[in-house]
Amino acid sequence: MTTASPATIGPRALRWQLRRNAAARVWSRFKANRLGLAGLIALLLFATIALAAPLLADASELRASQAVGPILGPPSAEYPLGTDDLGRSVLTVLIYGSRVPLVVGVAATIISMVIGTLVGIASGLLDGWVGALLFRLTEWFLVVPFLPLALVLATLLGGSLFSLIVVIGITGWASTALLIRSQTLSVRERPFIERARVLGAGRWHLMVRHVVPNVLPLVFANTTLTVAGSVLAETTLAFLGFGDPTKVSWGTMLNSAFDNGAVTLGAWWFLIPPGVCVVLVVLAFTLVGQALEDIVNPRLQETA
């Protein structure tokens, strides 16, 4: 099989070929990272469980009126992970509870990444008071403790799923903005940016054609790390009672376990499984993010 030369294919086909080759190289390097690959497999497993929840367990069992099990019953053949404070199967609640952390984590991360990327590029590319103001705003969000600010916003917006996404999204963009700003400042000093300026390129052209393509790989690598933080933030808010009361999640399970004396009664089956799931999901996203970061920024490997 022969490979078409650049002279025999069009510019658009050549660009797609180069992108496919780059993607193949990234995947090849990613597969070589065993921890990153293990994290990806774990994420695919949790995502499959969340999507296939109706096939794995009956959603009607989540209603308290349908619960027929004993209160805080230990694991048995009928209830492999025991029952909760309402007599529901912990396994069923655990399966359906995987949906909210993943949905909130991904949706909130999209908001954070969009805000952080735009603010980071703008503060790094714009001179004068606009760039300085955006940088000071980023610093302010970095120094303000996340939890008190998130609790205030969650109280004002209410405990709906949409409110959780908005709260986590608008409070978690600052670290991304600082990272993207640093990369933008590095890119704007490169020779091709100076050549584009000499040729009359404006700021919009520089941003779209030169800055954004050079910061996007870093954005993608940082996304998975940000999802890990968003999942942990959702669990924390739900555990503190600021989650959506109409939805089950691992955070609301932990909240119910503590409120109903699972610790003092020794009902470990109600407390440990959701905590382990949170740790595994956060760890999986972190491993994938670190693997992608090693690929995007090889200098990290040189200094490690």
N, C-alpha and C positions, 0 to 999 in steps of 0.2 A: 504494500500500500504506500502510495506516494503522498507527500504533503505539498499542498499548493504553496507556491512562492508568493511573496508580497506583490510581485509584478503581475501575477495572474488573477488576483482577487481584488475586489473593490475596497475602498477605504472603510466602509461600514463593516464589511465582512472581516476585514483585517482587525478592526477594533474588537469585534466579538471574539475573534480567535485569540487575541492577546489577553482578553479578560478571562476566557476559559482556561488558558494556560496559567494565568496568575492564580485563578481559583484552584486549579489542580495542584499547584505548588504549595498553596496554603494548606489544602487538605492533607497533602503528603507530610508536611511538617507537623500538622496537628496530630495526625495518627501516630507519629513518632513519640508524642508526649503521652505517656501512659496515664498519668493522673488526669490530664485534660480529657482523654478518651473515656476514662472511667466516669468522670463527671458528666459527659455528654450522654453516656448510656443510662446513667441514673436519671437525668432530666427527661430523656425519652420515656423511661419507665413511668415516672410520675405523671407526665403529660398523657400517656396512654391510659393510665388509671383514671385520671380526671375526665378524659373524653369518653371513656367506656363505662363510667360509673353506673348509668342505667342498666347496662348489661351485667354488671357485677353484683349489684344490690338493688333492692326495691326501695324507691324513694318514699313510698307511703310509710315505711317503717320509721321515718324521721319524725312523723307527727306523734306527739305525746299520746294522743287518743288511740293510736295503733300499737303503742308499746305494750307488750305482754310479758316482758322479762322481769326478773326480780330487780329491785333497786340496788345498784352497785354490786351486782352479782359477779362472782369471780369467773375467770375463763372456764369454759366447759365445751363439750362436743357441740352443743347447739349454738353457743356464743363463744367463738374461739378467742376473742379479746375481752370477754366479759360484757357487762352492761353498765350504762351510765346512771346518772341520778334520776332519770326519767324511765328507766327500764329498757332503753333502746340498745341495740347492739353497737358496741363501741367500734367494731369493724365497719359497719355500715356508715356510721357518722364520720369515721376517719376517711373512708373512700370519698364521700361527698364533700367532706371538709377540705379536700385537696384543691377543689375548684377555686374558691375565693382567694387564697394566697397567690396562686399562679395568675389568675386574672388581674387582681389588684397589682401584683408585682410587675407584670408586663405593661399594663395600661399606665400605671404611675411612672414607670421608667420611660415610656414614650414621651410623656409630658416633660419629665425632667431633662431628657436628652435634647428635645427640641428647644426648650428654653435655654439650657446650658450651652448648647452649640451656638445658637444665635447670639447670646450675650457674650460668649467667649470670643467668637470671631469678630464681633463688632468692637469689643473693648480692645482687642489686639490690633485691629486694622485701622480704627479711627483714632485720630490724634485730637488733642484739645480737650475741652471740658466734657464732651460726650463720652469719649473713651475713659476718662478719669472717673466720671460719675458711675458708669457701668462697673468699673473695677471696684469702686468703693461699695457699691451695692452688693457685689459678689462677696467682698470681705465681710460685710455686715451679716449676710446669711450664713457665712462660715463660722462666725464667732458666736452667733445666737444659738443656744442649746436647742437641738431638734425637738426633744420631747415636750418641753413646756409650750413651745410655739405650736406644735402639732396638736396638743391637747386643747389649746385655746381655739384654734381654727376648727377642730372637730366639734367642739361645743357650739360654736357659732353656726356651722353648716349642718349640723345634725349627724346622726349615726347611720346614714345610708351608704350603700356600696359606692355610689358615685362620689359622695363626699369624701370617703376614704381615699379614693383614687386622686381626687383633686388636692386634698391635704398633703398626701405623701409626694405628689408630683411637684407642687409649687414650693415645697420646703427642701427638696433634695437635689436641686439643680446646681448649687453653687460649686461643688467640687468638680463637676463636669466643666463648668464655665472656666474655672481656674486652669484646668488641664488644657482645654482647647485654646484658651488665651495664650498660654505658654507655647503651644505648638504653632499658633498663628504668628506670634512674634518671631519665632524661628524661621518660619516659611517666608515672611515678608523681607527677611534679610538675604535671601538667596538671589543669585545672579539673574535667574529668569524673571523674577519679579521686577528687578530694576530695568531689565530690557523691555518688559511690557510697559512700564511707566514711560520710558523714553519714546516708545512707539505711540504713546497717547492713550493707553488704557486707563479707564476710570476705576474708581473704587469698586463699583458693582461688577465690572468685568473681572477685576482682580479677584474678587471674592468668589464669584461663580466658577470661573475657568481655572483658577490657580490655587486659591486657598482651600476651598471646600474639598476638591479631590485629594488634597494632601492631608487633610485632617479627618476625613471620613473613616479610614482604617482604624485610627485611634478611637473614634466615636464608637465603632462597632465593637472593638475590644472592651471599651469601658462600659458598654451597655449591659453585658452579662454580669459584670461586677455590681452595677447599679441595681439590677433586678434582685440580686441577693440582699442588698440593703433594703429594698422596697418590701420584699417578702418578710423580712425581720421586723420592719416598721409596722406592717399590717398586723402581724402576730402580736406585737407589743400593744398596739392600740386596742385590738380586740380583747386581749387579756385584761387590760385595764377597764374594760366595759364600754369602749367607744366604737365597737364594731357594729355591724348591721344585725339587729336582733332577729331579723327574719331569715338570715342565712347562717348555715353552719360552716365553721372554719376551725382550723387547728387552734387559733387564738381563743375563740369562744369556748372550745372544749377545755382548754386550760383554765379559762375563767370559771366555767361551771365546776370543774374539778376542785379548785381552791374554795369556791363559795360554798360547796356542799360537803366539805370535810373529807375529800378523798385522801388528803395527806394524813390526817389524824386517824382515819379509819383504816389506813393501810391499803386503800384501793389503787394500787400502783398501775393496774391495767387501764385506768381512766386517765392517768396523769402522764405516764411515760410514753406511750405510742405517739400522741400528737407532738410531744417535745422532740422525740427522735426524728419524726418526719420533717419538722422545721429545720433541725440541724442538718439533716441529709440534703434537703433541697438547697439551703443556703450554701453548704459546702460544695455541692455539685456546681452551682452557678459560679462560685468563686474559683473552682479548679478550671472550669472552661474559660472564664475570663482571664485568669493568669496565663493559661496556655496561649490564648489569642494575643495577649499583651506581649508575650515572649516573641511571637512571630512578627507582630507589628513593629516592636521596638527591640531589635537585636542587641542594642547597647545594654539592656538589662541583663542579658546573659553574660556579656563581657565583664560586667562589674560584679556579678554574683560570685 
